Amino acid sequence: MRQKGSANGFAVLKRMMQISEIDDPRLVKGLAHPLRIRILRVLETRVASPSEIAEEIGAPLGNVSYHVRFLARVGLIELTSTKPRRGAVEHYYRAVGRISVTDQAWAQVPDVVKSGMISATLDQAGRVIGAAAADGGFDRSDAVVARREMLLDQQGFTELAAELNGLLERVNEIERASVQRLEATSEPAEAELDVGLVMMLFESAGGPVPAPADGHTRTRSAAKR
């Protein structure tokens, strides 16, 4: 059985997904399909039609259209415009905003659904990071790449999770201020930067215990006493 700390780790990952507020676990379960998560990712950043989304993510148009209708029906995306195209009418959608899942709803979602959503998020994060690395996205002198293993107790894990959630709130504030400055500039396209941020806190799968902050050696079994 997983300890309480892992629930906090799930909460951090869940907030990373940023998918107004969902408090119904049935809706969270409905979002667990990886394709729906990928569609939401596209529509969080721009307006697009099902055919454009299908082309971007490399999925069949019929499947994308089905899931777009679901997301629109539950109110997570909205129709912004229509345009005649090739004898048909193309529908364009956008996400209604950054949406968070409440802790109460997340706690009621089956573990297999949580696992599917987290796996989809990690898979997409890996793709984005790989593409950015190949395109020189980490060449900036102020780019940050950090990895840390540590030894924590339950209280430490909870405190660290709270700090990361606070940082995510600050990230949202910085983004809003950036958008306001871009809207005020005469050449916004010249100043825009597409930026990625990945933050994770989780219980590791075991292995060597890292040296604690006090510098004293410690075995994993001793650390659990």
PyMOL commands that place a pseudoatom at each C-alpha (Angstrom):
pseudoatom trace, name=CA, resn=MET, resi=1, chain=A, elem=C, hetatm=0, pos=[0.000, 0.000, 0.000]
pseudoatom trace, name=CA, resn=ARG, resi=2, chain=A, elem=C, hetatm=0, pos=[1.314, 3.433, -0.914]
pseudoatom trace, name=CA, resn=GLN, resi=3, chain=A, elem=C, hetatm=0, pos=[1.841, 5.867, 1.908]
pseudoatom trace, name=CA, resn=LYS, resi=4, chain=A, elem=C, hetatm=0, pos=[0.237, 9.265, 2.314]
pseudoatom trace, name=CA, resn=GLY, resi=5, chain=A, elem=C, hetatm=0, pos=[3.222, 10.987, 0.729]
pseudoatom trace, name=CA, resn=SER, resi=6, chain=A, elem=C, hetatm=0, pos=[2.492, 9.444, -2.671]
pseudoatom trace, name=CA, resn=ALA, resi=7, chain=A, elem=C, hetatm=0, pos=[-0.993, 10.998, -2.649]
pseudoatom trace, name=CA, resn=ASN, resi=8, chain=A, elem=C, hetatm=0, pos=[0.694, 14.376, -2.384]
pseudoatom trace, name=CA, resn=GLY, resi=9, chain=A, elem=C, hetatm=0, pos=[2.961, 13.414, -5.271]
pseudoatom trace, name=CA, resn=PHE, resi=10, chain=A, elem=C, hetatm=0, pos=[-0.085, 12.525, -7.382]
pseudoatom trace, name=CA, resn=ALA, resi=11, chain=A, elem=C, hetatm=0, pos=[-1.567, 15.913, -6.468]
pseudoatom trace, name=CA, resn=VAL, resi=12, chain=A, elem=C, hetatm=0, pos=[1.499, 17.730, -7.766]
pseudoatom trace, name=CA, resn=LEU, resi=13, chain=A, elem=C, hetatm=0, pos=[1.484, 15.778, -11.029]
pseudoatom trace, name=CA, resn=LYS, resi=14, chain=A, elem=C, hetatm=0, pos=[-2.265, 16.264, -11.355]
pseudoatom trace, name=CA, resn=ARG, resi=15, chain=A, elem=C, hetatm=0, pos=[-1.924, 20.024, -11.027]
pseudoatom trace, name=CA, resn=MET, resi=16, chain=A, elem=C, hetatm=0, pos=[0.813, 19.984, -13.647]
pseudoatom trace, name=CA, resn=MET, resi=17, chain=A, elem=C, hetatm=0, pos=[-1.707, 18.715, -16.154]
pseudoatom trace, name=CA, resn=GLN, resi=18, chain=A, elem=C, hetatm=0, pos=[-3.802, 21.862, -15.649]
pseudoatom trace, name=CA, resn=ILE, resi=19, chain=A, elem=C, hetatm=0, pos=[-6.704, 20.303, -17.389]
pseudoatom trace, name=CA, resn=SER, resi=20, chain=A, elem=C, hetatm=0, pos=[-12.451, 26.451, -13.680]
pseudoatom trace, name=CA, resn=GLU, resi=21, chain=A, elem=C, hetatm=0, pos=[-12.353, 23.412, -11.471]
pseudoatom trace, name=CA, resn=ILE, resi=22, chain=A, elem=C, hetatm=0, pos=[-13.411, 19.771, -11.868]
pseudoatom trace, name=CA, resn=ASP, resi=23, chain=A, elem=C, hetatm=0, pos=[-14.935, 18.238, -8.757]
pseudoatom trace, name=CA, resn=ASP, resi=24, chain=A, elem=C, hetatm=0, pos=[-16.645, 15.209, -10.321]
pseudoatom trace, name=CA, resn=PRO, resi=25, chain=A, elem=C, hetatm=0, pos=[-14.460, 12.078, -10.401]
pseudoatom trace, name=CA, resn=ARG, resi=26, chain=A, elem=C, hetatm=0, pos=[-16.568, 10.677, -13.252]
pseudoatom trace, name=CA, resn=LEU, resi=27, chain=A, elem=C, hetatm=0, pos=[-15.480, 13.593, -15.425]
pseudoatom trace, name=CA, resn=VAL, resi=28, chain=A, elem=C, hetatm=0, pos=[-11.855, 13.073, -14.455]
pseudoatom trace, name=CA, resn=LYS, resi=29, chain=A, elem=C, hetatm=0, pos=[-12.212, 9.448, -15.492]
pseudoatom trace, name=CA, resn=GLY, resi=30, chain=A, elem=C, hetatm=0, pos=[-13.690, 10.593, -18.809]
pseudoatom trace, name=CA, resn=LEU, resi=31, chain=A, elem=C, hetatm=0, pos=[-10.592, 12.688, -19.402]
pseudoatom trace, name=CA, resn=ALA, resi=32, chain=A, elem=C, hetatm=0, pos=[-8.253, 9.792, -18.864]
pseudoatom trace, name=CA, resn=HIS, resi=33, chain=A, elem=C, hetatm=0, pos=[-8.127, 8.854, -22.544]
pseudoatom trace, name=CA, resn=PRO, resi=34, chain=A, elem=C, hetatm=0, pos=[-4.641, 9.842, -23.788]
pseudoatom trace, name=CA, resn=LEU, resi=35, chain=A, elem=C, hetatm=0, pos=[-6.046, 11.321, -26.995]
pseudoatom trace, name=CA, resn=ARG, resi=36, chain=A, elem=C, hetatm=0, pos=[-8.328, 13.683, -25.058]
pseudoatom trace, name=CA, resn=ILE, resi=37, chain=A, elem=C, hetatm=0, pos=[-5.363, 14.878, -23.028]
pseudoatom trace, name=CA, resn=ARG, resi=38, chain=A, elem=C, hetatm=0, pos=[-3.365, 15.535, -26.208]
pseudoatom trace, name=CA, resn=ILE, resi=39, chain=A, elem=C, hetatm=0, pos=[-6.282, 17.421, -27.771]
pseudoatom trace, name=CA, resn=LEU, resi=40, chain=A, elem=C, hetatm=0, pos=[-6.584, 19.603, -24.685]
pseudoatom trace, name=CA, resn=ARG, resi=41, chain=A, elem=C, hetatm=0, pos=[-2.866, 20.334, -24.842]
pseudoatom trace, name=CA, resn=VAL, resi=42, chain=A, elem=C, hetatm=0, pos=[-3.248, 21.668, -28.386]
pseudoatom trace, name=CA, resn=LEU, resi=43, chain=A, elem=C, hetatm=0, pos=[-6.328, 23.752, -27.610]
pseudoatom trace, name=CA, resn=GLU, resi=44, chain=A, elem=C, hetatm=0, pos=[-4.774, 25.260, -24.473]
pseudoatom trace, name=CA, resn=THR, resi=45, chain=A, elem=C, hetatm=0, pos=[-2.322, 27.154, -26.661]
pseudoatom trace, name=CA, resn=ARG, resi=46, chain=A, elem=C, hetatm=0, pos=[-4.316, 27.987, -29.786]
pseudoatom trace, name=CA, resn=VAL, resi=47, chain=A, elem=C, hetatm=0, pos=[-7.595, 27.752, -31.714]
pseudoatom trace, name=CA, resn=ALA, resi=48, chain=A, elem=C, hetatm=0, pos=[-7.750, 24.713, -34.003]
pseudoatom trace, name=CA, resn=SER, resi=49, chain=A, elem=C, hetatm=0, pos=[-10.157, 22.499, -35.909]
pseudoatom trace, name=CA, resn=PRO, resi=50, chain=A, elem=C, hetatm=0, pos=[-10.359, 18.698, -35.538]
pseudoatom trace, name=CA, resn=SER, resi=51, chain=A, elem=C, hetatm=0, pos=[-8.575, 18.232, -38.860]
pseudoatom trace, name=CA, resn=GLU, resi=52, chain=A, elem=C, hetatm=0, pos=[-5.724, 20.532, -37.780]
pseudoatom trace, name=CA, resn=ILE, resi=53, chain=A, elem=C, hetatm=0, pos=[-5.460, 18.738, -34.442]
pseudoatom trace, name=CA, resn=ALA, resi=54, chain=A, elem=C, hetatm=0, pos=[-5.457, 15.342, -36.147]
pseudoatom trace, name=CA, resn=GLU, resi=55, chain=A, elem=C, hetatm=0, pos=[-2.629, 16.428, -38.434]
pseudoatom trace, name=CA, resn=GLU, resi=56, chain=A, elem=C, hetatm=0, pos=[-0.594, 17.887, -35.565]
pseudoatom trace, name=CA, resn=ILE, resi=57, chain=A, elem=C, hetatm=0, pos=[-0.806, 14.892, -33.247]
pseudoatom trace, name=CA, resn=GLY, resi=58, chain=A, elem=C, hetatm=0, pos=[-0.848, 12.239, -35.952]
pseudoatom trace, name=CA, resn=ALA, resi=59, chain=A, elem=C, hetatm=0, pos=[-4.211, 10.691, -35.059]
pseudoatom trace, name=CA, resn=PRO, resi=60, chain=A, elem=C, hetatm=0, pos=[-7.154, 9.610, -37.271]
pseudoatom trace, name=CA, resn=LEU, resi=61, chain=A, elem=C, hetatm=0, pos=[-9.597, 12.464, -37.913]
pseudoatom trace, name=CA, resn=GLY, resi=62, chain=A, elem=C, hetatm=0, pos=[-12.614, 10.355, -36.946]
pseudoatom trace, name=CA, resn=ASN, resi=63, chain=A, elem=C, hetatm=0, pos=[-11.135, 9.589, -33.531]
pseudoatom trace, name=CA, resn=VAL, resi=64, chain=A, elem=C, hetatm=0, pos=[-10.146, 13.198, -32.926]
pseudoatom trace, name=CA, resn=SER, resi=65, chain=A, elem=C, hetatm=0, pos=[-13.598, 14.465, -33.941]
pseudoatom trace, name=CA, resn=TYR, resi=66, chain=A, elem=C, hetatm=0, pos=[-15.271, 12.046, -31.531]
pseudoatom trace, name=CA, resn=HIS, resi=67, chain=A, elem=C, hetatm=0, pos=[-13.167, 13.167, -28.587]
pseudoatom trace, name=CA, resn=VAL, resi=68, chain=A, elem=C, hetatm=0, pos=[-13.501, 16.847, -29.518]
pseudoatom trace, name=CA, resn=ARG, resi=69, chain=A, elem=C, hetatm=0, pos=[-17.292, 16.452, -29.337]
pseudoatom trace, name=CA, resn=PHE, resi=70, chain=A, elem=C, hetatm=0, pos=[-16.948, 14.902, -25.864]
pseudoatom trace, name=CA, resn=LEU, resi=71, chain=A, elem=C, hetatm=0, pos=[-14.722, 17.731, -24.615]
pseudoatom trace, name=CA, resn=ALA, resi=72, chain=A, elem=C, hetatm=0, pos=[-17.135, 20.327, -26.011]
pseudoatom trace, name=CA, resn=ARG, resi=73, chain=A, elem=C, hetatm=0, pos=[-20.141, 18.550, -24.497]
pseudoatom trace, name=CA, resn=VAL, resi=74, chain=A, elem=C, hetatm=0, pos=[-18.669, 18.616, -20.988]
pseudoatom trace, name=CA, resn=GLY, resi=75, chain=A, elem=C, hetatm=0, pos=[-17.623, 22.245, -21.364]
pseudoatom trace, name=CA, resn=LEU, resi=76, chain=A, elem=C, hetatm=0, pos=[-13.831, 21.914, -21.400]
pseudoatom trace, name=CA, resn=ILE, resi=77, chain=A, elem=C, hetatm=0, pos=[-13.520, 23.404, -24.888]
pseudoatom trace, name=CA, resn=GLU, resi=78, chain=A, elem=C, hetatm=0, pos=[-15.756, 25.808, -26.798]
pseudoatom trace, name=CA, resn=LEU, resi=79, chain=A, elem=C, hetatm=0, pos=[-16.596, 26.492, -30.417]
pseudoatom trace, name=CA, resn=THR, resi=80, chain=A, elem=C, hetatm=0, pos=[-15.114, 29.823, -31.511]
pseudoatom trace, name=CA, resn=SER, resi=81, chain=A, elem=C, hetatm=0, pos=[-15.931, 29.964, -35.232]
pseudoatom trace, name=CA, resn=THR, resi=82, chain=A, elem=C, hetatm=0, pos=[-16.850, 27.998, -38.337]
pseudoatom trace, name=CA, resn=LYS, resi=83, chain=A, elem=C, hetatm=0, pos=[-15.425, 28.248, -41.833]
pseudoatom trace, name=CA, resn=PRO, resi=84, chain=A, elem=C, hetatm=0, pos=[-16.500, 26.644, -45.141]
pseudoatom trace, name=CA, resn=ARG, resi=85, chain=A, elem=C, hetatm=0, pos=[-13.813, 24.323, -46.432]
pseudoatom trace, name=CA, resn=ARG, resi=86, chain=A, elem=C, hetatm=0, pos=[-13.878, 21.823, -49.286]
pseudoatom trace, name=CA, resn=GLY, resi=87, chain=A, elem=C, hetatm=0, pos=[-17.652, 21.653, -49.413]
pseudoatom trace, name=CA, resn=ALA, resi=88, chain=A, elem=C, hetatm=0, pos=[-17.983, 21.206, -45.637]
pseudoatom trace, name=CA, resn=VAL, resi=89, chain=A, elem=C, hetatm=0, pos=[-17.978, 23.413, -42.569]
pseudoatom trace, name=CA, resn=GLU, resi=90, chain=A, elem=C, hetatm=0, pos=[-14.840, 23.400, -40.449]
pseudoatom trace, name=CA, resn=HIS, resi=91, chain=A, elem=C, hetatm=0, pos=[-15.380, 23.957, -36.704]
pseudoatom trace, name=CA, resn=TYR, resi=92, chain=A, elem=C, hetatm=0, pos=[-12.705, 25.724, -34.670]
pseudoatom trace, name=CA, resn=TYR, resi=93, chain=A, elem=C, hetatm=0, pos=[-12.340, 25.228, -30.915]
pseudoatom trace, name=CA, resn=ARG, resi=94, chain=A, elem=C, hetatm=0, pos=[-10.306, 26.489, -27.994]
pseudoatom trace, name=CA, resn=ALA, resi=95, chain=A, elem=C, hetatm=0, pos=[-9.903, 25.432, -24.370]
pseudoatom trace, name=CA, resn=VAL, resi=96, chain=A, elem=C, hetatm=0, pos=[-12.047, 27.369, -21.916]
pseudoatom trace, name=CA, resn=GLY, resi=97, chain=A, elem=C, hetatm=0, pos=[-8.986, 28.032, -19.747]
pseudoatom trace, name=CA, resn=ARG, resi=98, chain=A, elem=C, hetatm=0, pos=[-6.582, 26.253, -17.480]
pseudoatom trace, name=CA, resn=ILE, resi=99, chain=A, elem=C, hetatm=0, pos=[-8.597, 23.839, -15.382]
pseudoatom trace, name=CA, resn=SER, resi=100, chain=A, elem=C, hetatm=0, pos=[-7.584, 22.101, -12.180]
pseudoatom trace, name=CA, resn=VAL, resi=101, chain=A, elem=C, hetatm=0, pos=[-8.969, 18.935, -10.676]
pseudoatom trace, name=CA, resn=THR, resi=102, chain=A, elem=C, hetatm=0, pos=[-9.917, 19.188, -7.010]
pseudoatom trace, name=CA, resn=ASP, resi=103, chain=A, elem=C, hetatm=0, pos=[-8.074, 17.024, -4.503]
pseudoatom trace, name=CA, resn=GLN, resi=104, chain=A, elem=C, hetatm=0, pos=[-11.394, 15.441, -3.497]
pseudoatom trace, name=CA, resn=ALA, resi=105, chain=A, elem=C, hetatm=0, pos=[-12.210, 14.379, -7.062]
pseudoatom trace, name=CA, resn=TRP, resi=106, chain=A, elem=C, hetatm=0, pos=[-8.671, 13.148, -7.717]
pseudoatom trace, name=CA, resn=ALA, resi=107, chain=A, elem=C, hetatm=0, pos=[-8.729, 11.023, -4.560]
pseudoatom trace, name=CA, resn=GLN, resi=108, chain=A, elem=C, hetatm=0, pos=[-11.846, 9.195, -5.833]
pseudoatom trace, name=CA, resn=VAL, resi=109, chain=A, elem=C, hetatm=0, pos=[-10.434, 8.385, -9.255]
pseudoatom trace, name=CA, resn=PRO, resi=110, chain=A, elem=C, hetatm=0, pos=[-9.360, 4.721, -9.632]
pseudoatom trace, name=CA, resn=ASP, resi=111, chain=A, elem=C, hetatm=0, pos=[-5.604, 4.149, -9.556]
pseudoatom trace, name=CA, resn=VAL, resi=112, chain=A, elem=C, hetatm=0, pos=[-5.662, 2.700, -13.071]
pseudoatom trace, name=CA, resn=VAL, resi=113, chain=A, elem=C, hetatm=0, pos=[-7.152, 5.973, -14.372]
pseudoatom trace, name=CA, resn=LYS, resi=114, chain=A, elem=C, hetatm=0, pos=[-4.606, 8.058, -12.465]
pseudoatom trace, name=CA, resn=SER, resi=115, chain=A, elem=C, hetatm=0, pos=[-1.875, 5.910, -13.908]
pseudoatom trace, name=CA, resn=GLY, resi=116, chain=A, elem=C, hetatm=0, pos=[-3.199, 6.392, -17.439]
pseudoatom trace, name=CA, resn=MET, resi=117, chain=A, elem=C, hetatm=0, pos=[-3.422, 10.158, -17.078]
pseudoatom trace, name=CA, resn=ILE, resi=118, chain=A, elem=C, hetatm=0, pos=[0.030, 10.443, -15.557]
pseudoatom trace, name=CA, resn=SER, resi=119, chain=A, elem=C, hetatm=0, pos=[1.523, 8.168, -18.220]
pseudoatom trace, name=CA, resn=ALA, resi=120, chain=A, elem=C, hetatm=0, pos=[-0.029, 10.286, -20.974]
pseudoatom trace, name=CA, resn=THR, resi=121, chain=A, elem=C, hetatm=0, pos=[1.309, 13.467, -19.374]
pseudoatom trace, name=CA, resn=LEU, resi=122, chain=A, elem=C, hetatm=0, pos=[4.800, 12.035, -18.962]
pseudoatom trace, name=CA, resn=ASP, resi=123, chain=A, elem=C, hetatm=0, pos=[4.796, 10.734, -22.536]
pseudoatom trace, name=CA, resn=GLN, resi=124, chain=A, elem=C, hetatm=0, pos=[3.858, 14.144, -23.874]
pseudoatom trace, name=CA, resn=ALA, resi=125, chain=A, elem=C, hetatm=0, pos=[6.387, 15.869, -21.634]
pseudoatom trace, name=CA, resn=GLY, resi=126, chain=A, elem=C, hetatm=0, pos=[9.077, 13.572, -22.997]
pseudoatom trace, name=CA, resn=ARG, resi=127, chain=A, elem=C, hetatm=0, pos=[8.143, 14.396, -26.579]
pseudoatom trace, name=CA, resn=VAL, resi=128, chain=A, elem=C, hetatm=0, pos=[8.165, 18.147, -25.913]
pseudoatom trace, name=CA, resn=ILE, resi=129, chain=A, elem=C, hetatm=0, pos=[11.488, 17.996, -24.079]
pseudoatom trace, name=CA, resn=GLY, resi=130, chain=A, elem=C, hetatm=0, pos=[13.086, 15.890, -26.809]
pseudoatom trace, name=CA, resn=ALA, resi=131, chain=A, elem=C, hetatm=0, pos=[11.904, 18.257, -29.556]
pseudoatom trace, name=CA, resn=ALA, resi=132, chain=A, elem=C, hetatm=0, pos=[13.133, 21.287, -27.607]
pseudoatom trace, name=CA, resn=ALA, resi=133, chain=A, elem=C, hetatm=0, pos=[16.551, 19.723, -27.027]
pseudoatom trace, name=CA, resn=ALA, resi=134, chain=A, elem=C, hetatm=0, pos=[16.911, 18.906, -30.714]
pseudoatom trace, name=CA, resn=ASP, resi=135, chain=A, elem=C, hetatm=0, pos=[15.975, 22.494, -31.599]
pseudoatom trace, name=CA, resn=GLY, resi=136, chain=A, elem=C, hetatm=0, pos=[18.440, 24.134, -29.200]
pseudoatom trace, name=CA, resn=GLY, resi=137, chain=A, elem=C, hetatm=0, pos=[15.842, 24.957, -26.585]
pseudoatom trace, name=CA, resn=PHE, resi=138, chain=A, elem=C, hetatm=0, pos=[18.322, 24.367, -23.760]
pseudoatom trace, name=CA, resn=ASP, resi=139, chain=A, elem=C, hetatm=0, pos=[21.109, 26.519, -25.257]
pseudoatom trace, name=CA, resn=ARG, resi=140, chain=A, elem=C, hetatm=0, pos=[20.139, 29.626, -23.274]
pseudoatom trace, name=CA, resn=SER, resi=141, chain=A, elem=C, hetatm=0, pos=[22.540, 30.420, -20.444]
pseudoatom trace, name=CA, resn=ASP, resi=142, chain=A, elem=C, hetatm=0, pos=[19.584, 30.823, -18.064]
pseudoatom trace, name=CA, resn=ALA, resi=143, chain=A, elem=C, hetatm=0, pos=[17.870, 27.569, -19.005]
pseudoatom trace, name=CA, resn=VAL, resi=144, chain=A, elem=C, hetatm=0, pos=[17.383, 25.307, -15.980]
pseudoatom trace, name=CA, resn=VAL, resi=145, chain=A, elem=C, hetatm=0, pos=[17.890, 21.541, -15.960]
pseudoatom trace, name=CA, resn=ALA, resi=146, chain=A, elem=C, hetatm=0, pos=[17.980, 20.013, -12.488]
pseudoatom trace, name=CA, resn=ARG, resi=147, chain=A, elem=C, hetatm=0, pos=[17.516, 16.572, -10.970]
pseudoatom trace, name=CA, resn=ARG, resi=148, chain=A, elem=C, hetatm=0, pos=[17.605, 15.833, -7.252]
pseudoatom trace, name=CA, resn=GLU, resi=149, chain=A, elem=C, hetatm=0, pos=[17.233, 12.697, -5.156]
pseudoatom trace, name=CA, resn=MET, resi=150, chain=A, elem=C, hetatm=0, pos=[16.686, 13.166, -1.442]
pseudoatom trace, name=CA, resn=LEU, resi=151, chain=A, elem=C, hetatm=0, pos=[15.579, 11.523, 1.753]
pseudoatom trace, name=CA, resn=LEU, resi=152, chain=A, elem=C, hetatm=0, pos=[12.390, 12.944, 3.314]
pseudoatom trace, name=CA, resn=ASP, resi=153, chain=A, elem=C, hetatm=0, pos=[9.900, 12.016, 5.990]
pseudoatom trace, name=CA, resn=GLN, resi=154, chain=A, elem=C, hetatm=0, pos=[6.128, 12.412, 5.531]
pseudoatom trace, name=CA, resn=GLN, resi=155, chain=A, elem=C, hetatm=0, pos=[6.159, 15.983, 6.818]
pseudoatom trace, name=CA, resn=GLY, resi=156, chain=A, elem=C, hetatm=0, pos=[9.034, 16.918, 4.543]
pseudoatom trace, name=CA, resn=PHE, resi=157, chain=A, elem=C, hetatm=0, pos=[7.259, 15.500, 1.498]
pseudoatom trace, name=CA, resn=THR, resi=158, chain=A, elem=C, hetatm=0, pos=[4.083, 17.432, 2.356]
pseudoatom trace, name=CA, resn=GLU, resi=159, chain=A, elem=C, hetatm=0, pos=[6.026, 20.651, 2.897]
pseudoatom trace, name=CA, resn=LEU, resi=160, chain=A, elem=C, hetatm=0, pos=[7.904, 20.286, -0.377]
pseudoatom trace, name=CA, resn=ALA, resi=161, chain=A, elem=C, hetatm=0, pos=[4.661, 19.558, -2.266]
pseudoatom trace, name=CA, resn=ALA, resi=162, chain=A, elem=C, hetatm=0, pos=[3.168, 22.762, -0.814]
pseudoatom trace, name=CA, resn=GLU, resi=163, chain=A, elem=C, hetatm=0, pos=[6.227, 24.773, -1.900]
pseudoatom trace, name=CA, resn=LEU, resi=164, chain=A, elem=C, hetatm=0, pos=[5.973, 23.454, -5.466]
pseudoatom trace, name=CA, resn=ASN, resi=165, chain=A, elem=C, hetatm=0, pos=[2.267, 24.242, -5.640]
pseudoatom trace, name=CA, resn=GLY, resi=166, chain=A, elem=C, hetatm=0, pos=[3.046, 27.771, -4.469]
pseudoatom trace, name=CA, resn=LEU, resi=167, chain=A, elem=C, hetatm=0, pos=[5.659, 28.068, -7.202]
pseudoatom trace, name=CA, resn=LEU, resi=168, chain=A, elem=C, hetatm=0, pos=[3.099, 26.993, -9.812]
pseudoatom trace, name=CA, resn=GLU, resi=169, chain=A, elem=C, hetatm=0, pos=[0.843, 29.846, -8.662]
pseudoatom trace, name=CA, resn=ARG, resi=170, chain=A, elem=C, hetatm=0, pos=[3.764, 32.240, -9.153]
pseudoatom trace, name=CA, resn=VAL, resi=171, chain=A, elem=C, hetatm=0, pos=[4.372, 30.732, -12.608]
pseudoatom trace, name=CA, resn=ASN, resi=172, chain=A, elem=C, hetatm=0, pos=[0.775, 31.596, -13.550]
pseudoatom trace, name=CA, resn=GLU, resi=173, chain=A, elem=C, hetatm=0, pos=[1.289, 35.182, -12.344]
pseudoatom trace, name=CA, resn=ILE, resi=174, chain=A, elem=C, hetatm=0, pos=[4.456, 35.543, -14.439]
pseudoatom trace, name=CA, resn=GLU, resi=175, chain=A, elem=C, hetatm=0, pos=[2.669, 34.162, -17.500]
pseudoatom trace, name=CA, resn=ARG, resi=176, chain=A, elem=C, hetatm=0, pos=[-0.252, 36.596, -17.104]
pseudoatom trace, name=CA, resn=ALA, resi=177, chain=A, elem=C, hetatm=0, pos=[2.146, 39.543, -16.780]
pseudoatom trace, name=CA, resn=SER, resi=178, chain=A, elem=C, hetatm=0, pos=[4.064, 38.381, -19.867]
pseudoatom trace, name=CA, resn=VAL, resi=179, chain=A, elem=C, hetatm=0, pos=[0.856, 38.187, -21.913]
pseudoatom trace, name=CA, resn=GLN, resi=180, chain=A, elem=C, hetatm=0, pos=[-0.065, 41.737, -20.870]
pseudoatom trace, name=CA, resn=ARG, resi=181, chain=A, elem=C, hetatm=0, pos=[3.349, 43.039, -21.934]
pseudoatom trace, name=CA, resn=LEU, resi=182, chain=A, elem=C, hetatm=0, pos=[3.153, 41.182, -25.247]
pseudoatom trace, name=CA, resn=GLU, resi=183, chain=A, elem=C, hetatm=0, pos=[-0.279, 42.649, -25.947]
pseudoatom trace, name=CA, resn=ALA, resi=184, chain=A, elem=C, hetatm=0, pos=[1.102, 46.133, -25.293]
pseudoatom trace, name=CA, resn=THR, resi=185, chain=A, elem=C, hetatm=0, pos=[4.142, 45.819, -27.579]
pseudoatom trace, name=CA, resn=SER, resi=186, chain=A, elem=C, hetatm=0, pos=[4.059, 46.874, -31.229]
pseudoatom trace, name=CA, resn=GLU, resi=187, chain=A, elem=C, hetatm=0, pos=[5.804, 43.686, -32.412]
pseudoatom trace, name=CA, resn=PRO, resi=188, chain=A, elem=C, hetatm=0, pos=[4.577, 40.857, -30.159]
pseudoatom trace, name=CA, resn=ALA, resi=189, chain=A, elem=C, hetatm=0, pos=[5.745, 38.106, -32.508]
pseudoatom trace, name=CA, resn=GLU, resi=190, chain=A, elem=C, hetatm=0, pos=[9.346, 39.297, -32.166]
pseudoatom trace, name=CA, resn=ALA, resi=191, chain=A, elem=C, hetatm=0, pos=[9.178, 39.153, -28.367]
pseudoatom trace, name=CA, resn=GLU, resi=192, chain=A, elem=C, hetatm=0, pos=[7.276, 35.895, -27.930]
pseudoatom trace, name=CA, resn=LEU, resi=193, chain=A, elem=C, hetatm=0, pos=[9.046, 32.867, -26.475]
pseudoatom trace, name=CA, resn=ASP, resi=194, chain=A, elem=C, hetatm=0, pos=[7.476, 29.410, -26.466]
pseudoatom trace, name=CA, resn=VAL, resi=195, chain=A, elem=C, hetatm=0, pos=[8.560, 28.074, -23.084]
pseudoatom trace, name=CA, resn=GLY, resi=196, chain=A, elem=C, hetatm=0, pos=[8.198, 24.665, -21.460]
pseudoatom trace, name=CA, resn=LEU, resi=197, chain=A, elem=C, hetatm=0, pos=[8.170, 23.917, -17.734]
pseudoatom trace, name=CA, resn=VAL, resi=198, chain=A, elem=C, hetatm=0, pos=[8.058, 20.421, -16.250]
pseudoatom trace, name=CA, resn=MET, resi=199, chain=A, elem=C, hetatm=0, pos=[7.884, 19.925, -12.489]
pseudoatom trace, name=CA, resn=MET, resi=200, chain=A, elem=C, hetatm=0, pos=[7.602, 16.573, -10.732]
pseudoatom trace, name=CA, resn=LEU, resi=201, chain=A, elem=C, hetatm=0, pos=[7.624, 15.335, -7.165]
pseudoatom trace, name=CA, resn=PHE, resi=202, chain=A, elem=C, hetatm=0, pos=[7.246, 11.619, -6.518]
pseudoatom trace, name=CA, resn=GLU, resi=203, chain=A, elem=C, hetatm=0, pos=[8.389, 8.662, -4.454]
pseudoatom trace, name=CA, resn=SER, resi=204, chain=A, elem=C, hetatm=0, pos=[11.262, 6.947, -6.199]
pseudoatom trace, name=CA, resn=ALA, resi=205, chain=A, elem=C, hetatm=0, pos=[11.280, 3.236, -6.977]
pseudoatom trace, name=CA, resn=GLY, resi=206, chain=A, elem=C, hetatm=0, pos=[13.996, 2.456, -4.443]
pseudoatom trace, name=CA, resn=GLY, resi=207, chain=A, elem=C, hetatm=0, pos=[17.711, 2.099, -4.951]
pseudoatom trace, name=CA, resn=PRO, resi=208, chain=A, elem=C, hetatm=0, pos=[20.627, 3.776, -3.149]
pseudoatom trace, name=CA, resn=VAL, resi=209, chain=A, elem=C, hetatm=0, pos=[19.766, 6.357, -0.544]
pseudoatom trace, name=CA, resn=PRO, resi=210, chain=A, elem=C, hetatm=0, pos=[21.280, 9.775, -1.372]
pseudoatom trace, name=CA, resn=ALA, resi=211, chain=A, elem=C, hetatm=0, pos=[23.561, 11.419, 1.163]
pseudoatom trace, name=CA, resn=PRO, resi=212, chain=A, elem=C, hetatm=0, pos=[21.395, 13.399, 3.586]
pseudoatom trace, name=CA, resn=ALA, resi=213, chain=A, elem=C, hetatm=0, pos=[21.850, 17.113, 4.100]
pseudoatom trace, name=CA, resn=ASP, resi=214, chain=A, elem=C, hetatm=0, pos=[23.658, 16.589, 7.403]
pseudoatom trace, name=CA, resn=GLY, resi=215, chain=A, elem=C, hetatm=0, pos=[26.418, 14.700, 5.579]
pseudoatom trace, name=CA, resn=HIS, resi=216, chain=A, elem=C, hetatm=0, pos=[26.118, 11.523, 7.647]
pseudoatom trace, name=CA, resn=THR, resi=217, chain=A, elem=C, hetatm=0, pos=[25.875, 8.162, 5.934]
pseudoatom trace, name=CA, resn=ARG, resi=218, chain=A, elem=C, hetatm=0, pos=[22.584, 6.358, 6.385]
pseudoatom trace, name=CA, resn=THR, resi=219, chain=A, elem=C, hetatm=0, pos=[21.121, 3.105, 5.140]
pseudoatom trace, name=CA, resn=ARG, resi=220, chain=A, elem=C, hetatm=0, pos=[17.593, 2.935, 3.780]
pseudoatom trace, name=CA, resn=SER, resi=221, chain=A, elem=C, hetatm=0, pos=[16.471, 0.508, 6.475]
pseudoatom trace, name=CA, resn=ALA, resi=222, chain=A, elem=C, hetatm=0, pos=[17.857, 2.757, 9.198]
pseudoatom trace, name=CA, resn=ALA, resi=223, chain=A, elem=C, hetatm=0, pos=[16.182, 5.767, 7.660]
pseudoatom trace, name=CA, resn=LYS, resi=224, chain=A, elem=C, hetatm=0, pos=[12.781, 4.060, 7.993]
pseudoatom trace, name=CA, resn=ARG, resi=225, chain=A, elem=C, hetatm=0, pos=[13.048, 3.465, 11.735]
for i in range(1, 225): cmd.bond("trace and resi %d" % i, "trace and resi %d" % (i + 1))
show_as sticks, trace
zoom trace
